[in-house]
Amino acid sequence: MFSMIFIASIIMTISFFVMILASILSKKTLVDREKSSPFECGFDPKSSSRLPFSLRFFLITIIFLIFDVEIALILPMIIIFKFSNLMIWTITSVIFILILLIGLYHEWNQGMLNWSN
């Protein structure tokens, strides 16, 4: 019983000293102005925060999120293929992919996918 308490206290002491040593060694001594300033999307953080922002970046982000969520919804459809009724699975998959294709056509028709404009 005494030896287990002794071993546990030695392990805790060693862990404490390792954490202290890691904390001391990980501190950076040189403070660089460029390294310590926040970097956000290529904008200079020292200038005005009310600069005009291109709406194209926002639209591309929304399009990416839509199609990213689409992948998260299509993958389980493949997994449940074995366990579901083939006719219901086919109808659901076709309707889902048709909705995505209509959305893609709408984005293309509106010019959201043209970066050159």
C-alpha positions in Angstrom: 0.0 0.0 0.0 2.8 2.4 1.0 4.8 1.6 -2.2 1.8 2.4 -4.4 1.3 5.8 -2.8 5.1 6.4 -3.1 5.1 5.5 -6.8 2.0 7.6 -7.5 3.6 10.6 -5.7 6.9 10.1 -7.8 4.9 10.0 -11.0 2.9 13.1 -10.1 6.2 14.9 -9.2 7.8 13.9 -12.5 4.7 15.0 -14.4 4.7 18.3 -12.6 8.3 19.0 -13.5 7.9 18.0 -17.1 4.9 20.4 -17.4 6.9 23.2 -15.9 9.9 22.5 -18.2 7.6 22.3 -21.3 6.0 25.6 -20.3 9.4 27.3 -19.9 10.8 25.9 -23.1 7.7 26.8 -25.2 7.7 30.5 -24.4 8.8 32.7 -27.3 11.3 35.3 -26.3 11.2 37.4 -29.5 8.0 39.4 -30.0 7.6 40.1 -33.7 5.0 42.7 -34.7 4.0 40.8 -37.8 3.6 37.5 -35.9 1.6 39.0 -33.0 -0.9 40.9 -35.2 -4.0 39.1 -36.3 -4.2 38.0 -40.0 -7.7 37.9 -41.4 -8.4 37.2 -45.1 -5.4 39.3 -46.3 -6.8 42.6 -45.0 -4.5 44.9 -43.0 -5.8 44.8 -39.4 -4.4 48.2 -38.7 -6.5 50.0 -41.3 -10.2 50.7 -41.4 -12.5 47.7 -40.8 -15.2 49.2 -43.0 -13.5 48.5 -46.4 -15.8 47.2 -49.2 -15.9 43.5 -49.4 -16.6 41.6 -52.6 -19.9 39.7 -52.5 -18.4 37.1 -54.8 -16.4 35.6 -51.9 -19.6 35.2 -49.9 -21.4 33.6 -52.8 -18.6 31.1 -53.4 -18.6 30.2 -49.7 -22.4 29.6 -49.7 -22.1 27.5 -52.8 -19.3 25.4 -51.2 -21.4 24.9 -48.1 -24.4 23.8 -50.0 -22.4 21.2 -52.0 -20.5 20.2 -48.9 -23.7 19.4 -47.1 -24.9 17.6 -50.2 -22.0 15.1 -49.9 -22.8 14.5 -46.2 -26.4 13.7 -47.3 -25.5 11.5 -50.3 -23.0 9.2 -48.5 -25.6 7.7 -46.1 -27.9 7.1 -49.1 -25.2 4.7 -50.4 -24.9 2.9 -47.0 -28.7 2.4 -46.6 -29.0 1.0 -50.1 -28.9 -2.6 -48.9 -31.5 -2.1 -46.1 -34.2 -0.1 -47.9 -36.8 -0.7 -50.6 -35.1 -0.3 -54.0 -38.0 1.7 -55.5 -38.3 4.2 -52.6 -34.5 4.5 -52.5 -34.3 5.2 -56.2 -37.1 7.8 -56.1 -35.6 9.6 -53.1 -32.1 9.6 -54.7 -33.4 10.9 -58.1 -35.4 13.7 -56.4 -32.5 14.7 -54.3 -30.0 14.8 -57.2 -32.6 16.6 -59.3 -33.0 19.3 -56.7 -29.3 19.7 -56.6 -29.0 19.9 -60.4 -31.8 22.5 -60.5 -29.9 24.5 -57.9 -26.7 24.2 -59.9 -28.4 25.3 -63.1 -30.0 28.3 -61.2 -26.6 29.4 -59.9 -25.1 29.0 -63.4 -27.9 30.9 -65.0 -27.6 33.8 -62.5 -23.9 34.0 -63.2 -22.7 33.1 -59.7 -20.2 30.6 -61.1 -18.6 33.2 -63.4 -15.7 34.7 -61.6 -14.6 36.9 -64.5 -17.5 39.4 -64.3 
